Amino acid sequence: MDNETYIIYGMTFGFLALWLLFSLAKKLGNSSRFPKQDEEK
């Protein structure tokens, strides 16, 4: 595989990871812990 394939897989995995994280946070009712993602950076 070349670098382009790694980038595509990385973006897809990152998007799925973030989606799962926020979906779990909403299910647990802890969404108040994440007011804004920009504050962590």
ABEGO torsion letter per residue (X at the ends): XBAAAAAAAAAAAAAAAAAAAAAAAAAAGAAAABABAAAAX
